[in-house]
Amino acid sequence: MNKSKYLFAGITFIVVLASGFIFGRYVFKGESTDLKANENINRERVIQNITDSRENAITRTVSDVSKAVVGISVTEVREYRDPFGDDPFFRQFFGDRSYKQEVQGLGSGFLISDDGYIITNDHVVGNATKVTVSLTNGDHLEAEIVGKDSYSDIAVLKINKTGLPYIKLGNSDDVIIGEWVVALGNPFGLFEVNQKPTVTVGVVSAMGMKLNSNENRFYRNMIQTDAAINSGNSGGPLVNSIGEVIGMNTLIYTGNSMAGGNIGLGFAIPMNKVKAIVDKLKKDGKIERNYDIGLRLQTVDKNIAQYFKLTNVSGAIVVNVEKGSAADNEGIKPEDIVLSINGEKIASDADFWGLILDMKIGERVKLKILRAGSEIEKEFELKVK
């Protein structure tokens, strides 16, 4: 009887132990499952956080504006002359040895309205006989040159299509130095291959940059950026992080010349200037700049400064005054040194013409002039010849 009790007790103990072991295993497995579930949840959260961080203001901007960027292909006929072609002796024996050749060019642009208006650089269009625009949907359409202006390096094109995506034009006066910007375009013709623009990112490095005139073009108050602007990017948009165009990518500085590869010095024409020129080009097809000023000037260099005993090597000296011109009527004379126009200092004759060519017919031109050691002021109205 006692043995039976012990046996029963032993069996009970074993059962209890076994039950405890099974229960214990059950509890352990439950904890493991919960931990794995938590790990999966945490992993998903991390992945989601990474995904969210990838989708930022820059990527959203690119997504919003890319469809409005276009590639531009230009056919231009250029005439080449033999270097001896103007010599009567050689012309007598060899005749006219000039010849014409078709040249292909590439650039960028962007749509500013749903009915097909596009803006780009004048140096992209040049003297084109044919301009073809490539859209992100794969369409290739011939474009009409509505108008162009070589001095400001701005041109307007038009394609015969409606319902197009376009970019919102921003206010370049609100640009902040250091803010993120995106440059989009067609470098090296890659748009033609991929049917989408190439994107580079940087910041606004400086504002109000003044560059030397190039091929009779005047670049003033330019936006400087370190976003890469390469060959073929000319005419593309420089966009801020909320999807507004603040400038038109135009040129790069390479140290020796404004051509070649990018070294982090890109420049864009501010959008407020672009908008003013575009409005005139859409209306008249050109910008009237045949002003009746009547001045020929030269930059004040060290020799001129020394001759006139100037303390500053700056300004533009009057070399000639056209008789009967606005300058002549106002009493401006040769050897007058122009120091400023409408309160803005000038350092060279290029500065002078850059400021004048930005003005409109009817505006008043106020000159501060140095004459025989004394500063005087002259003023006249800007008129067409």
Order of alpha helices (4+ residues) and beta strands (2+ residues): alpha-alpha-beta-alpha-beta-beta-alpha-beta-beta-beta-beta-beta-beta-alpha-beta-beta-beta-beta-beta-alpha-beta-alpha-beta-alpha-beta-beta-alpha-beta-beta
